[in-house]
Amino acid sequence: MPAVSKGDGMRGLAVFISDIRNCKSKEAEIKRINKELANIRSKFKGDKALDGYSKKKYVCKLLFIFLLGHDIDFGHMEAVNLLSSNKYTEKQIGYLFISVLVNSNSELIRLINNAIKNDLSSRNPTFMCLALHCIANVGSREMAEAFASEIPRILVAGDTMDSVKQSAALCLLRLYKTSPDLVLMGEWTSRVVHLLNDQHMGVVTAAISLITCLSQKNPDEFKTCVSLAVSRLSRIVSSASTDLQDYTYYFVPAPWLSCKLLRLLQCYPPPEDGAVKGRLVECLETILNKAQEPPKSKKVQHSNAKNAILFEAISLIIHYDSEPNLLVRACNQLGQFLQHRETNLRYLALESMCTLASSEFSHEAVKTHIETVINALKTERDVSVRQRAADLLYAMCDRSNAKQIVAEMLSYLETADYSIREEMVLKVAILAEKYAVDYSWYVDTILNLIRIAGDYVSEEVWYRVIQIVINRDDVQGYAAKTVFEALQAPACHENMVKVGGYILGEFGNLIAGDPRSSPLVQFNLLHSKFHLCSVPTRALLLSAYIKFINLFPETKATIQEVLRCDSQIRNSDVELQQRAVEYLKLSSIASTDVLATVLEEMPPFPERESSILAKLKKKKGPGAVSVPDLEDGKREGGELNGGGERGPDSAAMSASNASTPSPSADLLGIRSAAPMGAAPTSAGSLLVDVFSEAGPAAPSAAVNDDGFLRDLEPPTETSGSLLVEGCGDSDSAPPSEDPATLLSEADELLNKFVCKNNGVLFENQLLQIGIKSEYRQNLGRMYLFYGNKTSVQFASFSTTVSCPGELQSHILSMQLDLLSDLWFWIGQN
């Protein structure tokens, strides 16, 4: 531990610090600190005539105690008083205490601001720098309001010293980052930009940090900085290390300033002026040439400085993406770093080449390093470098090398680090789909992916393979055969069972001619996995079983026996129980034609952006994908998800309905919503029609052998009075309809809520009213949602609820929100 400096003569502080260091225990340290705090408090309260030296000493002690982790609740006013001192050491300690301990919401801010204003106007460069440092350290909004207009004036003033200009530029940068709305450059813009031509390199270095930040937010206002930045960069690059002796770092002239200039130029497109652009290209070529020269020093600082400038120059070349020669040269020089002994350089090279691979000019040059990248993926010790290698393989992939890259990534998946497996799975799935010429190869790849890393295969991946198989007739038979063979493995991942259940349920008939894959063999193979699967997978398998009855009538008795066993129709899970009961009843009473209609083959899915790609973009972090892209991915994911109209599970039971969507828009998004624990809505509707004796009319009483369905009566006129009457008028509203007709249609829509809780209650040309309800014991809750079907906003809107006397006595509470929804509690006897 270095000795305590006694140059300022604060012997008491030195003794106190020594005592603290000599304490043998935490208790002894706290005791010594409490004793000192009591002494300082008595000094501040008792002796009103403390001199500046004493205040400085005690404030230093308080600051030291605070840095040890103890709270300080006094001494702030004494620190503020030190700001008015004319001695540098006392003023310095005052500013230091304020920067560290004073909160931006402190009541002393006004006094502090007054002291700072005095120092800024004093023209003493030392005091001005102390004040500017304090403003930057505190950085509060109050200080920005007080000094945002004063600091630019100091920065561009001709008589301001260079050291003060540096402090002013960095102080203004700090205020702009905390309160950008208060820092308005306005008339100072051009003068701040011309600081790039300042003779003092320190001023240029500080000013360019400020200009870069301002340019990112307001590029048009600062676009004149491009030519000045190129001119300054040219002077630095073409100078010898002896020309900038004060700013030469291990034989590299001004490396920090060079990097900042290159970073500033990345805020703008290539210069339009031919002379400026030519000068910049020369600078970049010179940087690339210097990187190839033998090192002038063996010290790591020299190579770090050279490489920092090189990588920043390559980033600028990639940003412009307009100079083929420079792009190819950059790629070749990055390739030399791929086998460098420094891990950081290999990482940076891989990261930069990922961006180069997306350029049409350098893509082929990047592909020449494929073997080196594959080797890095296999042999690198650092997982972050392996991840960058995987990213580069993904970026350089095209039709010519897709099979090789996918095979290498699959091979690596078996030993890949757990933290990157999910992302690797997504990339393999995307590449296999994007560059698949033969879709049998795609099916093999995805099934192999599930076998190797099944736990990391998300739902989007196996949804996507099912969508592609359904949409392409030429691969359906091969997919059925391949998945049948994959299911024969003793240990089979659950995602493989999901894919197998769906594909065999749809296309098992394509391989049923082979005795080795007869219908009964297919069923027994699937059912052998049933008891090992989770509830959602079992539900999908039950849907596959009912599909088998339609495809292979000879399996009907066997499957009905499975559905009829107690483990199914009396299952503790409501979803499985309901499916087993409904499928059993459907197979028992429905005719062959009805079964063929209800369980017909899935129609092709609409072509959209892959939901896997949307998930990968989202996984890369905020800003990697725009909101509309993600929304498309979510919509597609919703369709492929089991909860939507077109999910693999629900679609297996609602194929006919899904192929003929309703012509009216579902503004509220609740037509396809199903209550928790219930079968999909479309499936429920079909079952009601099957059980009904009167066909597709309103459901009448239906009772099965086990008593699972009870007498259902249509709602009475009393229940119809629960309808909400909504009236609204818009600027372009169509003619009003007859209220009696509307109420009659609403009564018909109301009938379907005997069997379900959610749906559209009322709809016309203007308005759509949806209902969601839930019931627990003797209480029920009902939500009414309103959707505007016109292209204009309603000018006015009101709702009323009419409740007959008998119903009114059961209403526990009712709340009306005209802007969102209507809800009320209903007590049931």
N, C-alpha and C positions, 0 to 999 in steps of 0.2 A: 504494500500500500504506500503510495507516495506521501511524502511529508506534506503537512498542511502549510500552505503559503501564508507568510506573515508580512507580506509586502505592504498591505494596507494597514497594518498595525492593529487589526481586530483580534487582540490576544484573547479576549473573552470568548469569541466564537471558536478559536482554535482549541481552547481548553475544553469547551463544551463538546465539540466533536470528538476530541480525544477521550473524554469521559464516556461518551456513548459507545465508542468502539471498545472500550475496556470493560463494559458491562458483561458479567458472566452468564446472565439469564435474561429472559424477556421481562420478568417482573422487575429486575433491577433497572432495566432500560426505561420502563414505564415510570418507575418511581423518580428517576433522574429527570425525565422529560416533564413530569407534572411539577416537580420542584422548579424547573426553569420557567415553565409557563406561568406559575404563580409569581415568580420574580419579575418577569416581563410585564405581566398585567399590573403589578403594583407600580412599576416604573412609569407605565403609560398613564395610569390614573393619578398617581401621587405627585410626581414632579412634572409641572407644566412647562418647565423651561429646559426640556431636553434639547441638546444640540444635535446637529445633523449627523455627527459621527455616531452618537448613541442610538439615534433612531435607525440608522443604517445597520448597526450591529444587531439590534434586537429584531429588526425585520429579517435580517439574514438568518437569525436563529429560528424564527417562525417558519421561514421558507424551508430550512433544513428539516425541521420537525414534520412539516407537511410532506416532504419527499420521503420521509420514513414511513408514511402511511397513517399519520394521525390527523384528526380534524382540527382546523384552525378557525375560530369564530371571532377573532378580534385582531387588531393591528392593521386593518385595511386603511383606516383614515390616516394613520401615520405613514403608510406607504404612499398614499396620495400626496401627502405633504412633502415627501421627498422629491416629487416631480418638479416642484418649484425651486429646488436648489440649483445653484449655478455650478456645483461641483459635479464632474462627470460620474465619479464612482457612486455618489449618493443618488443621482438621477437614474443611473443604470440599475441600481438595486431596486428602486421604486418601480421602474418599468418592468423589471423581471418579476417582482412580486405580483404586480397587476396582471401580467400576461399569464401567470400560472394559477393564481388563486381567485381573481375577481371574476364572478359570473357575468355573462352578458346582460342579465336582467337586474344587475345590482343597482341600488339607488345611487351609487357613487359614479355611475357612468357619465353623468353630466359634468361633474367636477373633473373627471379624467379627460373628457373631451376638451374642456377649456384649457387644461394644461397642455394637451397635445397641440391644440391650435397655436398656443403661444410658442411652442418649440418649432412648429412648422414655419411660422412667420419670423423666427429669430435669425434666419439665414446662417445659423451656425451648423455646418454640415454634420458634425457629430451628434448634436441634439436632434437634428432633423431625421437622421438615420434611426436613432433610438425611438422617436415617435412613430416613424413608419413601420418599424419592426413590431411595435406594440399593436398598431392597427391590424397588421397582418396576422399576428398571433391570436388576438381576440376575435377579429373577423365578424363581429356581431352586426346585425342589421342597423342598429342605432349608429354605429360607427360608419357604416356605409352611407347612411343618409347624411351624416355630418361632413364626410370628407371625400365622397365620390366625385364631387365637382372640383375639389381643390388639388387632388393628387395628379390628374392629367396635366394641369397647369405647371406643376413642379417638374413633371417628367419632361416636358418639351421646352421648358424655359432655357434660353441660351446661356444664362449665367449660373445654371445649376451644375454642381460638381458631378463628375462621373459616378462616384460612389453613391451619391444621393439618387441619381437617375436609376441606377441598378435597383436600389431599395424601393424606389417609387414604382418601377415597372412590376416587380414581384408583389408589392403590396396591392397594386391595382388588380393583378391577376387573382389574388386571393379574394378580394371583394367581389370580383366578377363571378367567381365560382360559387360564392355564398349568396349573393344578391344580384343576379344578372340584370334584373329590371331596373336597378338603381344606377348601374354603371353605364352611362350613355356617352359614347365617344363623340358623336356629332362632329363639331368643328375641329376636333383634335385628331380625327382619323388619319388624314394625309401626313400630319407632322409625326404621328406615332410610327407610321409605316416607314418614313424616311430615317428613322433611327437605325434601320438596317445598314445605312451608309455611314454610321458613326465611326469615328476613328478608333474609339476605345472598344476592344473586343468584349470586355465585360458588359458594357452597355448593350451591345448587339446580342449577346447571349441571353441577357435578361429580357430584352425587348422581344426577341423572337418567341420566347415562351408565351408572352402576353398576346402577340399577334396570332400565333397558332390557335390559341383558345378562342380568340375573337373571330378568326376566319372560319372556324368550324360552325359557329352559330350564324354569322353574317358574311358569307363568302363574297357576295357582290361588292360590299363596301370596302373590302380589303384586297380586291383582286390585283391592284397595282403592286402588291408586294411580290408577285411572282417574278417579274423582271429584276427587281432589286435582289431577291433571294438567289436567283441564278447568277447574277453578277458577283455577289459576295461568295457564293460557293465556288465559282470559277477561280477567283483570286486565291482561295484557300487551297484548292486541289492542285493548282499549278505552281504553288509556292514551295520552296524547299523548307526543310525542317528548321533551317537557321533563320528564315525570314520572320518567323513568329516565335521567337525564342521564349517569350513569357507565356505563350499558350501552346507550346509543343509538349506533348506527353509521350515520352519514350519514342522519340523520332517520328511521331505522328502529329502533324500540325492541326491544332484545334479540333480534336475528334468530337467533343460534345457539341460544339457549334455546327460542325458538318452534319451530324446526325439530326440536329434540330432543323436545319435548313432542308434536308431531304424529307423530313416528316412534314414540314410546312407545305412543300410542293405537292404532297399527296392529298392535300385538301382541294386541289384544283385539277382540271383536265389538262392535257398537254397544251403548252403555249401556242397561241395562234400566230404570233409573230415568228416568221421563219428564222430570223437571226437569233432570237432568244432560244428557240427550240434547238437550233443547231449548236449553240453554245452549251446548252444543257446536255445534249447527246454526247458532246465531246467530254464534258465533265464525267458522265457516267462511264464512258469508255476508259477514261483515265483511271477512275476508281477500280474498274475491273482489271486493268493492266497492272496497277500497283499491287493488287491482291495476289498477283501471280509472281511478283518479284521476290527474290530471296529475302528473308527477314533481316532487318538491320540489328536486331537484338534477340537474344534467346529467352529473354524474360517474358513471362506470361502476359504482363501488362501491355507489351508491344503488340502481341498477336490479338489480344482482346480488343484493343483500340482499332486495329486494322479491320478485324472481322465485324465490329460494330458498324463501321461505315459501310462495309461491303454488303451486309444484310439489309441495311436501310436503303442502300442504292438499289438492290434487287427488289425490295418492296415497291420502290418508285417505278421501276421498270415494269413490274407486274401490274401496278395500278394503271399505268398508261396503256399497256397492252397494244401498242401500235408500232413497235420497232422489232420486227422478226429477228434481226441479227442480234440485238441486245438480249432478247428473250432466250434464244438458243445458247448464247454465251453464258447467260446467267444459269441456265439449266446445267450446262457442262461443268461450271465451277461449283455449283451445289453438289453435283454428283461426286466431286472429289472429297466432299465433307462426309459422305455417307459411310465411309470406312475410317474416319478420323478417330484417333484414340480418345478425344474428348467427347464425353456423352452429350454435353450441352450443344456442341456443334452438330452432332448427328441429329439431335432433336430438331434444331433450327433448320437444318437442311431439309429434313423430311417435311416439316411444316410448310416451308416456302415452296417446295416442289408440289405439294398438294394444290396450291393456288396456281402454279404454273401449268399443271395438268389440265386445267379448265380452259386454257388459251389455245385457240386453233393453231397458232404459230409454233408453240412449244410442246404440244401434246405428244407428237412423235418422238421428240428428243427425250421427254420424260420416260417414255415406254422403253427406251434402250437400257434403263437402269432397273428393269423389273426383277432380274435375278438377284441383284444386290438388295433390293427392298424385301424380297421374299426371304432371303437369308437373315436380314435384320429381324423380320417377324419371328423367325425360328430361334435365333441365338441371342438376341438382346436380353440383358439382365433387367434393365429398367422397364417397368410396365408402361410408363408414359411414352417411351420411345417405341415400344411395340405397338401401342395404340396409334401413334402417328404413322407407323409403317402400314398398319391396317387401313388407315384413312387414305394414305397415298395409293395403295393398291385399289381401293374403291374408286378413287378419282381418276386413275389411269386406265381403268377398265373400258374396253369397247368390244365390238363383236369379234375382233381378231384374237383377243386373249381372254375372253370372258370365262371359258371353260377352265383354263389353267388357273386363273385367279380365284374363281369360286372353289375349285378343288383344293388349292393351297389354304384358303380361309377355312374351309371345312376341316381340313387336316389339323390346322392350328387350333380350332375350336375345342378339340378333345383335351388339350392341355392349357388352354387360354386362362388368363387370370379372371377370377369371377367378376371383377368390377367392370370388365369390358365385354363380357359374353353377350349380354342382351343387345348391345349396340352392334356387335359382330353378326348376331343372328339377323337383325333387321337389314344389315347391308347385304348379307348373302341372299336373303329373300328378294331384295330389290334388284340386285344384279341378275339373279336367275330369271326373274320375270322380264326385266328390261331387255336382256340380250338373248332371250330364248328363241332360237329358230325352230328347234324341235321341242315341242311342249312335253314330250315324254321325258326329255332330259330335265325339264323344269320340275315335273312331278317327282322324278327320282331325287332331285336335289332337295326339295322341300321335305320329302319323307326321310331322307338321310339327315337333314337338319334336325328334324324332330327326334330322330333316334339318338343323335349325338348330344344335343343340348335341349332336350324337351322341356326342362324346367324354365328355360329362358325364351321359349317360343311363345310370344304373346298371342292373344286371340286374333289380332289383326292379321297375323301370318297365316294361320290355318283358315280363317275366313276367306282370305284372298285366294288361296289355292282352290278352295271349293268354288268360288266365283268363277275362276278361270276354267276349271274343269266343266262347269255347267255351260259356260258360254262357247265351248269348243267341242263340237261333236267328235272330231278326229282323235281326241285324247281320252274320251270317257271310258272306253273299253280298257285301254292300257292302265288308266288310273285305278279302275276297279280291280284288275288283275294284280297290280303292284301293291295296292293297299291290302288286298286279301293275303298276299304272301307276307307282308310286313306284320300283319296281326298274328301270324303263326309263331312269332318269336315268344319264348317263355316269359321274358320280361318285356312288357310293352308299355310305353309311356301313355299316359291318359290322353294327351293331345292326339296321339296316333289312333286311339280308340274313337275319339270324336270324328276325326277325318274318315276313318273306316266306317263308322256307323252311318255317317251322312252319305258317303259315296256309294256304299253297298245298298243303302236304302233307296237311292235314286237309280243306280245303274248296275245293281247286282244281277239283273237279268241278262246283261251282256256277257257274263262269264258263267252263267248257270248251265250251259250246254256241256261243260267239262264235268265228268263225274267227281273229279277231285274238288270242284267248287260248286257242287249242287246246292240248291236253295237251302236244304236242311243243314248241310255242312256250313254254309255261310251263317245261318242263324245260330247254330251251336257255337261257332267260333266267336261271334259277337257276344253271345250270352255268357260264355266262359269268362269274359272280362267284366261282366256286369257288377258282380259283388265287390270288385276291387276299386270301383270308380266313385267319384263324388256325386252329389245329388244332381247338379246340372248335366253331367255326362249321362247319368242314368235316365234322366228325362229325355235327352236326345236319343238314346238307344230305344226307349219305348216308342218314340216317333218312328224310328227305323223299323221296329217290329210291325207297326200298323201298316207301314209302307210295304213290308214283305207280304202281308196278307193280300194286298192288291196285286203285287207282282207275281207272287207264287201262291195261288189258292191252296195248293197241297200242304202248305205250312200252317194253314189256318187253325187246325185243331191243336197243334203243338203250341203255337203262340197264345191262343186263347187260354190254354192250360196255365201258361206262365202268368198271364195277366190276371187269371182268376185266383191265384194262390194268395194266401193271407199276407204274405210279405209285400204284395203289391197293393191290393185293394184296401188293406188296412194299414198301410204304411204310415209311420208317424209324421212323415213329411207330406204336407197338404198337396204340394205340386205333383209328387209322384202318385199319391193316392188318386187325385182327380184325373190325371192322365190315364192311369190304369182302368179306372171305372168307365171313363168316357170312351176310350179306345175299345174296351171290351164290349160296351153296348153298341158302339158304332159297327163293329165287326159282326155283331149278332143279328141286328135287325135291319141293317142297310142292305139294299140290293147290290148286285154287282155293278150296275150302272152308276148308282150313287157313289159307291166306293171309288170307282174309276174317276168320277168327277171330282170328288173331294180330295183324293190322293194322287191326282195326276202329276206328271213329271214337272219339275220346276221350270218355269220359263227363263230365258236368258236375263242376266242382270244388266242394268244400264251401265255403259262404259263411263267411268269417272277416274279421277286421279287416285292412285293407289293409297289406301289408308295407311299402309306401311310407310310410304314415303312421308306422309304428313306426320306420322309418329316420330320418325327419325329426325325430321326438321324440328319438331317440338323438343325432342330430347337434347338437341344441340344447344338449347338455351334461348332466352328472350332475344328477339330481334332477328333470329335466323330465318323466320318465315313470317309472311304477312298474315294478318287476321283472316282475310278471305280464303287463303290457301288452307289454313287450319280448319275453317268452318266447313270447306268442302270435304276435308278429310273426316271431320266429325260426322257430317251427314252420311258419308259413305260408310263410315264405321257403324253408324246407327242402323243403316240398312243391312249391313252384314252381321250386326250384333243380334243376339237372340231376342232382344226386347223390341225390335222394330218390326215393320211390316214384312221385311225381306231377310230376316236373319236366318241362319242355317237351321235353327231349331223350329222357330215358329213358322217359317216358310214351309217346312215339311208338312204342316197341317193346313196351310192357307194358300196353297199354290194357285187355286182357281180364283180366289178373291184378289190375290196380289197381281194377277195378270190383267185384271180389269179394274183399275183404280177409279174412284169416284170422280166425276167431272168437276164437282165443286171443291174449292180449296179448303183444307182444314187449317183455318187461321189459328186455332188455339192449340194445335198439336196434340189433341187428346183422343182422336179417333183410334189411333193405333196403340194407345196406352192401355195397359192391362193392370188390374188391381193386384196387389202383392199376394202371392200364393195361388193365383188363379191361372187358368189356362189362357193362351192368347185369345184376344177378342174375337178374331175371325173364326177360330176353332170353336169357341163357345156358340157363335151364331149358327154355324153349320150343325152342331149337335142339337140345338133347339129345333132346327128344321127337320132333322132326322127323327127325333122323338115325337114331333107333332103329328097328330093324325090328320090335320087339315092342311098339310103342306106348309108353304112359306108364310102363312098368315101369322097373326099374333100367337105366341105360345100358349097352349092350353095345358090341362092337367096331364102330367106324365109321371108314371111311377115305375121304377124298375124292380127286378126281383128282390134286390137287397134293401129296398127302401131308401136309396140315396137321393132320389128326387121326390119332392112332395108336390101336393096340389098347388098350382100357381094360378092365381086369378088375375085378370086384367085390372088395372087400377080403376078405382071408382071416380065419379065426378068430383068428389071431395078432394082426392089426391091431385086431380088435375088443377085445382085452384092454387096449387103451390107455384104455378108458373109465374115468372116475373114478367111484367109488362114493361118493355123498354120502348121509349119513343125518342127519336133524334131526327134532326133535320140538317141537311148539308146543302151546299150551294147547288149541287147538281144531283139531287135526290130523285129517283124515279117515282112514278105515281104510287101513292099508298095503296096497300092491298086491303081487302075486306077483313076486318078483325075477326069475324066469325069463322071465315075460311082458315085464317092463320091459327086460331085456337084449335080448330078441328085437326089441322096438320100437326100441331104441337102435341095433341093428345095421342096421336099415332106414334110420334117419336118417343113419347113418354113410356109407351108400353114396354120398350126394350129394357128399361131400367128395373124391371122386375127381376131380371137375371144378371144384371151387372151394375156396377157403381159409377162408371165413368163413360162419357160420350157426349155427343152433340144433342142438346135438348131442343133447340129451336133454330131455324135458319131461313132467311129470305134474301132478297137482293141487297139489302142494306146491312144486315146484322147477323151475327152468328153467336149463339149463346151455348156455352158448354157447361157441363156439370161434373163435379168430382165430389164424392161423398165417402164417408167412412162411419162405421157403427161399432160401438163397444158396449156390450150388455144392453142397458136401457137407454143409452145416449147415442145420438147420431149427429154428425156434423156435415154440412153441405156447403160447397163453394160454387158460386155461379160466376162464370167468366164471360166477358163481352168482347167480341171481335168485330172491328170495323171492316166491312168488305168493300167499301168504296175507295176511290183513289184520293179522296179529299178528307180533311178532318171534320168531324161533327162540329157544327156551330154550337149546339147545346145538347145536353143529354141528361135524362132523369130516369129514375127507376122507382117503382112502388111495389110493395108486397101486399097482396090481399090474403088474409087468413080468416076462414070461417070461425064462428064462435067455438065450435068443438075443438078445432085445431089450435086456436089461440090459447086455450087453457093449458096446452102442453108445451108451449114455447118457453124455454128457460131464459134465453137471452138472444138478442138480435142486434147486429151492428151493420150499418150500411156505409160502404165506401164507394162513392160514385166514380172515383177515378180508377179503381182497380177491380174489386170484386165484392160480392155480397155473400155473407155467411151468417148462419144462425144455428142454434142448437135446438134439437127437437127431442122432447122426452116421449118415450114410447111406453105405453102401458104394458 
